[in-house]
Amino acid sequence: MLEIYKERLREKFSQATNNDIHYGMNWYKTAYFKCSKVSKVLNVPLDRFIAIVAVLSPQKRWEKNICEAVQFVRKGHKAKIFATRKQKDKCRDILRASDSEFKTMRIGGLKVTSFFKNMLKPLISDTVTIDRHAMRSIGFDKSLTSKQYGIIEQAHRDVAREFEIRPHELQAVIWSVVR
């Protein structure tokens, strides 16, 4: 399956316009700077704010994701946001954790953790955020096991290396093509 996924990624990447490439190559860097500005205004450490954004991200558009993260930081569990109790509890734990507790904290599942790492360290991250768009780009339309996630992530790494870009940049370019 790895080779099939790689071929599909190459095909999607070849469909990218210059705008798709520019957008994708800069998406995580832009997200980092946006989160940096907002975290300063809220007086919340950047890594904590990005973690909250990542936890609240599933099934949300970026703009709504940021707004809901801001609302949660300001109002906690009283925030009127579209989130599960578990997500809100995780966000509360992120805000309350000591630095050492936060460093060892499990932010979320594979997708959420990858999203967190990609936003926090966009210049060095080698993880891939495999979301529904990434899955759709390779023709995968069901839930992923951790093994399948790893295979799809490896396909992104291999193809990104061919194009001399970071794996999450490839993912973001392809996301721009398939959305």
N, C-alpha and C positions, 0 to 999 in steps of 0.2 A: 504493500500500500504506500510505503514511503515514496517510491518513484512516481506513482500515480499522482500523489499529492503535490510533489515537486513540479511535475509537468503542468498541473492545473494552476499552480501559483505563477509559474513562468508565463502561462497563457494570460492570466488576469493582469499580471504586471505589464505585459506587452500591449494591453488595451489602455493603459494609463495615458492620459493627456499630460501636457506640461503642467497644467493646473493641478491635476491629481498628484503628480510627483512632488511639486512644490508644497502642496498642502500636507501630504503624507510625511515628507521628510522633516517638516517643521512642527507637526501636530504635538508631539510629546514635549518638545522644547517650549512651545507656546503654552501648553497646559501647565508646565512647571512655572513659568513666569506669571501666569494668571493666578495660580495657587499661591505663589510667593507674595504677590501684592495683597491678595485677600487675607492671607494669614497674618500679615503685618497689621492690617486694619483691625482685624479681630483680636490681635495680640495672642495668637496661638502659634506654637512652633510649627514650622512648615511641614515637617514629617508627619505630625499629628493631623494637620488639616488634610494633607494628601491622603492619609489613611482613611479619614472619614469620607472623603470624596470617593475613594475606591470602594469602601463598604457600601455606600449608598448608590453606586453606579449601575447595578444590573437593571436592564430594561429601561434606561433613562437616556434622554438626549443630554448632551454635554451642558447646555445652558441651565437646564432644570436641575441637573446633578449639582452644579456649583451653588445654585440658589438654595437647594435643600440642605446642602452641607453648611452653608452660612446660617440658615434657620436653625439647624440642629445645634450648632455651636452657641448661638444666642439663646435658644429656648429649651434645649435638651429634649426630654421626652414630651414636653408640651408642644413642640414644634408640629405644625400641621404639614406633614410631609408624607409622601407615599413610600413607606418603609415598613418592614416587618418589625415585630417586637425584638426579634433576635438581632436585626441590624441596628436598631436603636440602642440595645444593650451593649453591643460591640462598640458603637461610637462613644457611648458613655464611658466604657472601660478604657478606650483609647485616651480620652481626655483626662481621666483620673489616674492613669498608670504613672508610676515613677519612671524616670528615664531607663533604668535597668529593666524594669518590667516591660516597658514598651519595646525595647530592643529584642526581647525574646518572645514577644507576643505574636501569636498567629493572627494575621490580619483577616484572612478569609481563605476561601478555596483557591484553586489554581488560577482561575481567571482574575479574581479580585486581587490576589497577591501579585500576580504579574502586572496588572494595571498600576498598582501602587509602586512597584519597582520601576516601571517604565516612566512614570511621571516624576518620581523622586530623583532618578539618575538618568535622564534621557541621553546623556553623552556617553555613558558606559554600560548601560543595561544590556544584557543579552537574553532577557526573557521575552516572551511573546504573549500578548493578550489575545487568547483564543476565545473570542466572543461569537455570537450568532452570525455576525457578518463574516468573520474569518472562516467559520465552519461552512457557511453557504458558499464561499468562494471556492472551496474544494469539493463541493457537492455532498457535504455531510449534513444531515438534517435531524439527527437525534442526539440525545444526551451523550456526553463523552465520559469514558472511564479515564482514570489517571494515565493508564498506558496509552490510550488513544490520544490524549492531550499531548503526551510526550512525543509521540510520533509526528503529530501535526506541528508541534513546536520545532522539532528537528528538521522537518521539511522547510519551515520558514528560515531556520538558521542556514541550512545548506544553500537555499536559493539566494538568500541575502548575501552570503559570501560570494556567490557568483557575480552579483551586481555591485559588490564592494560597498554595501550599506549595512546598517544594523538590522537585526531581525524585526524589531518593533517598527522600524521605519518602513520595511517591506510590508508589514501587516497594515500599517496606517495608509500607505499608498493604495494597497489593494482594497482596504475599507472604503477609500474615496471612490474607487472604481465601482464597487458593488452596491454602495448605498443608493 
